[in-house]
Amino acid sequence: MKVRQQLITIFENNRGSFLSGEELASRLGCSRAAVWKAVNALRAQGYRISASTNKGYVLEPENDVISAAAIKRYLGNLADRFDIRAFASVDSTNIVIRDLASKGAPEWTAAIAGMQTAGRGRLGRSFFSPSDTGLYLSILLKPDMPADEAVRITTAAAVAVAQTIEEVSGRETAIKWVNDVYIEGRKVCGILTEASFSPETGGLEYAVVGIGVNAYEPEGGFPEAIRDIAGAVLTERQEDMRNRLAGGILKRLYLACQDLSSTITLAEYRRRLMWIGERAVTQGALQLEGEITGVDENYALKLRLDDGTEKAVRSGEISIRRK
């Protein structure tokens, strides 16, 4: 496994360039037979690696396999701030990070996968996480902040996702309060933040931010239950897209978390907020109906009620009521 991990790092740093088996063996400190075996193992994982007589091996440019080495290429000088664990498939990246947090993992440990078998969304809902078309990542944060401000983590993540999607796809995004990212009226990303609280201080001990992005539409389309609402960032595969998305999201979230009270992040969130001027109904313990006017400085949703008063909704779900 160690040879394989080192080999993909070398390939990612020399993507599109041929490397001889002799050179790879020398750099890895192993035999050429071990290189050949590792290459075949990587191919089995989905990496497109070509071989040519007298030239050696080359990682083809159009690869879109999630890997820690590839993601770090897009993190630039922030790469060393992250401990990235990449997986082909896991039950849930949030579960992976919660387990690592319980063992003392440092802040900015990230689990990134191409498939989840037990992904979850908000309110315990299942989260559709198929293989090869989505990006599923969870990040461990340890912010020094009171528990009632934890929503700032989720909103910072939503802005980071929206900005990254716009950069790599050229498409406009919108944010549904409080944590979903949309393109052209279809949901392309869901975010779930889970927190552990300190019984001594009442503040956050740590938070796990889980992000699921539909990079492409799955073969055969989305399941019927979500077909009318789900969308994808791209209609056709692009080179290294999921690693580009992961790197961009991690980098932007890291920078945003240096000041979670930033007015810049708030402005970016407000600029993308969906359904301004629409009539919404809240669900849950607090049931209100009114016109969405925006969010306040603490990211509470502002509703103008029929009597002209304005209420701030801090949690729960909303639905739009159209005539």
VEXPA-124866 format. One record per residue (C-alpha): residue in one letter; x negated, y, z negated. Coordinates in nm, 3 decimals, always signed. Layout:
BEGIN
a/X/Y/Z .
...
END
This chain:
BEGIN
m/+0.000/+0.000/+0.000 .
k/-0.283/+0.242/-0.082 .
v/-0.438/+0.200/+0.264 .
r/-0.098/+0.258/+0.424 .
q/-0.038/+0.578/+0.227 .
q/-0.383/+0.713/+0.308 .
l/-0.340/+0.619/+0.673 .
i/-0.014/+0.809/+0.717 .
t/-0.174/+1.115/+0.557 .
i/-0.455/+1.098/+0.813 .
f/-0.207/+1.049/+1.097 .
e/+0.013/+1.338/+0.983 .
n/-0.288/+1.570/+0.965 .
n/-0.387/+1.464/+1.318 .
r/-0.043/+1.427/+1.475 .
g/-0.070/+1.383/+1.852 .
s/-0.445/+1.311/+1.847 .
f/-0.601/+0.969/+1.904 .
l/-0.813/+0.818/+1.626 .
s/-1.021/+0.507/+1.687 .
g/-0.982/+0.200/+1.471 .
e/-1.349/+0.227/+1.381 .
e/-1.311/+0.588/+1.267 .
l/-1.000/+0.507/+1.063 .
a/-1.168/+0.208/+0.900 .
s/-1.465/+0.425/+0.804 .
r/-1.249/+0.700/+0.658 .
l/-1.034/+0.453/+0.466 .
g/-1.321/+0.233/+0.349 .
c/-1.162/-0.085/+0.484 .
s/-1.190/-0.323/+0.779 .
r/-1.044/-0.260/+1.124 .
a/-0.818/-0.559/+1.062 .
a/-0.678/-0.382/+0.754 .
v/-0.616/-0.071/+0.967 .
w/-0.430/-0.280/+1.226 .
k/-0.219/-0.440/+0.951 .
a/-0.137/-0.099/+0.799 .
v/-0.044/+0.042/+1.142 .
n/+0.202/-0.242/+1.197 .
a/+0.351/-0.190/+0.852 .
l/+0.405/+0.179/+0.931 .
r/+0.566/+0.089/+1.262 .
a/+0.805/-0.137/+1.073 .
q/+0.903/+0.165/+0.862 .
g/+0.997/+0.356/+1.176 .
y/+0.676/+0.545/+1.257 .
r/+0.604/+0.574/+1.629 .
i/+0.235/+0.491/+1.659 .
s/+0.087/+0.416/+2.000 .
a/-0.235/+0.232/+2.068 .
s/-0.464/+0.270/+2.370 .
t/-0.777/+0.082/+2.465 .
n/-1.091/+0.294/+2.413 .
k/-0.885/+0.567/+2.249 .
g/-0.739/+0.412/+1.937 .
y/-0.414/+0.499/+1.762 .
v/-0.198/+0.811/+1.778 .
l/+0.106/+0.921/+1.577 .
e/+0.346/+1.039/+1.844 .
p/+0.469/+1.399/+1.804 .
e/+0.842/+1.315/+1.808 .
n/+0.831/+1.117/+1.484 .
d/+1.101/+1.209/+1.231 .
v/+1.019/+0.974/+0.945 .
i/+1.027/+1.131/+0.599 .
s/+0.688/+1.126/+0.429 .
a/+0.516/+1.317/+0.151 .
a/+0.216/+1.391/+0.372 .
a/+0.431/+1.543/+0.643 .
i/+0.632/+1.754/+0.399 .
k/+0.316/+1.894/+0.242 .
r/+0.208/+2.022/+0.583 .
y/+0.504/+2.260/+0.568 .
l/+0.438/+2.374/+0.212 .
g/+0.112/+2.549/+0.296 .
n/-0.068/+2.685/-0.009 .
l/+0.217/+2.567/-0.233 .
a/+0.157/+2.197/-0.157 .
d/-0.042/+2.138/-0.475 .
r/+0.245/+2.270/-0.690 .
f/+0.458/+1.966/-0.602 .
d/+0.447/+1.596/-0.684 .
i/+0.642/+1.450/-0.392 .
r/+0.774/+1.093/-0.394 .
a/+0.908/+0.986/-0.053 .
f/+1.132/+0.683/-0.001 .
a/+1.301/+0.516/+0.293 .
s/+1.599/+0.440/+0.069 .
v/+1.696/+0.478/-0.299 .
d/+2.015/+0.445/-0.499 .
s/+2.012/+0.818/-0.576 .
t/+1.732/+1.072/-0.571 .
n/+1.890/+1.239/-0.877 .
i/+1.867/+0.908/-1.065 .
v/+1.501/+0.875/-0.963 .
i/+1.417/+1.223/-1.091 .
r/+1.616/+1.185/-1.415 .
d/+1.419/+0.867/-1.486 .
l/+1.089/+1.043/-1.414 .
a/+1.195/+1.337/-1.634 .
s/+1.261/+1.101/-1.924 .
k/+0.901/+0.977/-1.884 .
g/+0.755/+1.327/-1.901 .
a/+0.717/+1.408/-1.531 .
p/+0.604/+1.767/-1.464 .
e/+0.817/+2.041/-1.319 .
w/+0.845/+2.038/-0.939 .
t/+0.837/+1.662/-0.913 .
a/+1.054/+1.583/-0.610 .
a/+1.213/+1.263/-0.482 .
i/+1.297/+1.267/-0.111 .
a/+1.472/+0.989/+0.080 .
g/+1.619/+0.913/+0.418 .
m/+1.907/+0.714/+0.269 .
q/+2.096/+0.675/-0.059 .
t/+2.302/+0.373/-0.156 .
a/+2.474/+0.538/-0.454 .
g/+2.469/+0.910/-0.380 .
r/+2.703/+1.128/-0.585 .
g/+2.850/+1.471/-0.538 .
r/+3.019/+1.709/-0.780 .
l/+3.288/+1.581/-1.017 .
g/+3.164/+1.224/-0.975 .
r/+3.260/+1.200/-0.608 .
s/+3.065/+0.964/-0.384 .
f/+2.830/+1.132/-0.137 .
f/+2.797/+0.988/+0.214 .
s/+2.424/+0.922/+0.257 .
p/+2.354/+0.716/+0.570 .
s/+2.014/+0.611/+0.695 .
d/+1.805/+0.801/+0.948 .
t/+2.029/+1.108/+0.995 .
g/+2.029/+1.278/+0.656 .
l/+1.785/+1.433/+0.412 .
y/+1.834/+1.367/+0.041 .
l/+1.608/+1.537/-0.208 .
s/+1.608/+1.607/-0.581 .
i/+1.376/+1.841/-0.767 .
l/+1.287/+1.855/-1.137 .
l/+1.297/+2.206/-1.285 .
k/+1.217/+2.324/-1.636 .
p/+1.334/+2.686/-1.643 .
d/+1.320/+2.895/-1.959 .
m/+1.681/+3.008/-1.960 .
p/+2.004/+2.967/-2.160 .
a/+2.244/+2.694/-2.055 .
d/+2.515/+2.936/-1.943 .
e/+2.287/+3.072/-1.670 .
a/+2.221/+2.735/-1.508 .
v/+2.444/+2.829/-1.215 .
r/+2.158/+3.050/-1.094 .
i/+1.961/+2.735/-1.013 .
t/+2.241/+2.601/-0.793 .
t/+2.294/+2.930/-0.613 .
a/+1.919/+2.973/-0.554 .
a/+1.916/+2.623/-0.401 .
a/+2.212/+2.710/-0.177 .
v/+2.032/+3.019/-0.048 .
a/+1.708/+2.822/+0.005 .
v/+1.895/+2.559/+0.209 .
a/+2.084/+2.819/+0.412 .
q/+1.770/+3.016/+0.495 .
t/+1.579/+2.702/+0.593 .
i/+1.858/+2.571/+0.816 .
e/+1.878/+2.908/+0.991 .
e/+1.502/+2.911/+1.047 .
v/+1.474/+2.561/+1.194 .
s/+1.800/+2.551/+1.390 .
g/+1.873/+2.913/+1.482 .
r/+2.235/+2.867/+1.366 .
e/+2.421/+3.089/+1.121 .
t/+2.521/+2.942/+0.785 .
a/+2.781/+3.024/+0.523 .
i/+2.807/+2.928/+0.156 .
k/+3.125/+2.799/+0.000 .
w/+3.133/+2.896/-0.366 .
v/+2.953/+2.769/-0.550 .
n/+2.721/+2.523/-0.383 .
d/+2.810/+2.396/-0.034 .
v/+2.647/+2.514/+0.288 .
y/+2.854/+2.530/+0.608 .
i/+2.796/+2.584/+0.979 .
e/+3.089/+2.687/+1.198 .
g/+3.341/+2.581/+0.936 .
r/+3.189/+2.239/+0.868 .
k/+2.998/+2.128/+0.562 .
v/+2.637/+2.036/+0.635 .
c/+2.496/+2.036/+0.280 .
g/+2.612/+1.961/-0.073 .
i/+2.423/+2.045/-0.392 .
l/+2.456/+1.882/-0.733 .
t/+2.272/+2.024/-1.033 .
e/+2.253/+1.806/-1.345 .
a/+2.108/+1.946/-1.666 .
s/+1.973/+1.818/-1.996 .
f/+2.017/+2.052/-2.291 .
s/+1.801/+2.096/-2.598 .
p/+2.001/+2.030/-2.919 .
e/+1.768/+2.261/-3.112 .
t/+1.789/+2.572/-2.894 .
g/+2.096/+2.509/-2.682 .
g/+1.888/+2.602/-2.378 .
l/+1.795/+2.391/-2.080 .
e/+1.548/+2.111/-2.141 .
y/+1.532/+2.040/-1.771 .
a/+1.751/+2.049/-1.462 .
v/+1.768/+1.818/-1.162 .
v/+1.876/+1.982/-0.837 .
g/+2.007/+1.729/-0.587 .
i/+2.045/+1.839/-0.225 .
g/+2.195/+1.638/+0.060 .
v/+2.170/+1.770/+0.417 .
n/+2.333/+1.623/+0.728 .
a/+2.044/+1.678/+0.968 .
y/+2.218/+1.489/+1.251 .
e/+2.558/+1.332/+1.303 .
p/+2.541/+0.957/+1.231 .
e/+2.589/+0.708/+1.513 .
g/+2.961/+0.655/+1.555 .
g/+3.042/+0.982/+1.380 .
f/+3.128/+1.061/+1.020 .
p/+3.370/+0.838/+0.824 .
e/+3.737/+0.919/+0.881 .
a/+3.779/+1.054/+0.527 .
i/+3.535/+1.340/+0.593 .
r/+3.545/+1.366/+0.973 .
d/+3.748/+1.686/+0.972 .
i/+3.513/+1.870/+0.735 .
a/+3.162/+1.726/+0.779 .
g/+2.913/+1.864/+1.027 .
a/+2.544/+1.838/+1.110 .
v/+2.261/+2.088/+1.143 .
l/+2.161/+1.962/+1.489 .
t/+2.323/+1.768/+1.770 .
e/+1.996/+1.628/+1.907 .
r/+1.682/+1.503/+1.736 .
q/+1.388/+1.738/+1.710 .
e/+1.028/+1.667/+1.621 .
d/+0.973/+1.617/+1.248 .
m/+1.298/+1.797/+1.167 .
r/+1.376/+1.635/+0.832 .
n/+1.025/+1.697/+0.699 .
r/+1.049/+2.058/+0.819 .
l/+1.380/+2.097/+0.637 .
a/+1.241/+1.944/+0.318 .
g/+0.929/+2.160/+0.321 .
g/+1.123/+2.478/+0.388 .
i/+1.380/+2.410/+0.116 .
l/+1.116/+2.324/-0.144 .
k/+0.907/+2.630/-0.062 .
r/+1.199/+2.872/-0.073 .
l/+1.343/+2.724/-0.391 .
y/+1.005/+2.745/-0.561 .
l/+0.972/+3.112/-0.473 .
a/+1.331/+3.188/-0.580 .
c/+1.279/+3.018/-0.916 .
q/+0.999/+3.257/-1.002 .
d/+1.278/+3.506/-1.075 .
l/+1.624/+3.353/-1.096 .
s/+1.771/+3.694/-1.178 .
s/+1.647/+3.839/-0.850 .
t/+1.885/+4.081/-0.681 .
i/+1.740/+3.968/-0.349 .
t/+1.871/+3.613/-0.397 .
l/+2.207/+3.753/-0.509 .
a/+2.227/+3.969/-0.197 .
e/+2.142/+3.672/+0.027 .
y/+2.411/+3.465/-0.143 .
r/+2.673/+3.739/-0.114 .
r/+2.593/+3.794/+0.254 .
r/+2.679/+3.431/+0.333 .
l/+2.976/+3.383/+0.097 .
m/+3.273/+3.227/+0.278 .
w/+3.634/+3.337/+0.274 .
i/+3.597/+3.697/+0.160 .
g/+3.947/+3.843/+0.185 .
e/+4.113/+3.500/+0.195 .
r/+4.371/+3.389/-0.059 .
a/+4.240/+3.117/-0.291 .
v/+4.385/+2.892/-0.559 .
t/+4.166/+2.766/-0.842 .
q/+4.195/+2.410/-0.966 .
g/+4.127/+2.276/-1.312 .
a/+4.190/+2.421/-1.658 .
l/+4.209/+2.780/-1.529 .
q/+4.468/+2.803/-1.252 .
l/+4.473/+3.133/-1.069 .
e/+4.573/+3.256/-0.726 .
g/+4.437/+3.566/-0.562 .
e/+4.220/+3.723/-0.293 .
i/+3.848/+3.645/-0.292 .
t/+3.653/+3.969/-0.322 .
g/+3.302/+3.832/-0.382 .
v/+3.085/+3.718/-0.671 .
d/+2.964/+3.919/-0.968 .
e/+2.601/+3.949/-1.081 .
n/+2.632/+3.613/-1.261 .
y/+2.770/+3.436/-0.952 .
a/+3.123/+3.410/-1.093 .
l/+3.384/+3.417/-0.816 .
k/+3.591/+3.736/-0.820 .
l/+3.964/+3.706/-0.748 .
r/+4.205/+3.999/-0.711 .
l/+4.541/+3.884/-0.848 .
d/+4.880/+3.999/-0.723 .
d/+4.911/+4.251/-1.006 .
g/+4.587/+4.417/-0.896 .
t/+4.371/+4.288/-1.179 .
e/+4.045/+4.112/-1.106 .
k/+3.942/+3.785/-1.267 .
a/+3.602/+3.613/-1.272 .
v/+3.606/+3.235/-1.219 .
r/+3.293/+3.071/-1.356 .
s/+3.352/+2.703/-1.282 .
g/+3.582/+2.463/-1.105 .
e/+3.705/+2.417/-0.752 .
i/+3.896/+2.644/-0.515 .
s/+4.118/+2.583/-0.215 .
i/+4.223/+2.832/+0.048 .
r/+4.592/+2.908/+0.091 .
r/+4.680/+3.019/+0.441 .
k/+5.027/+3.091/+0.577 .
END
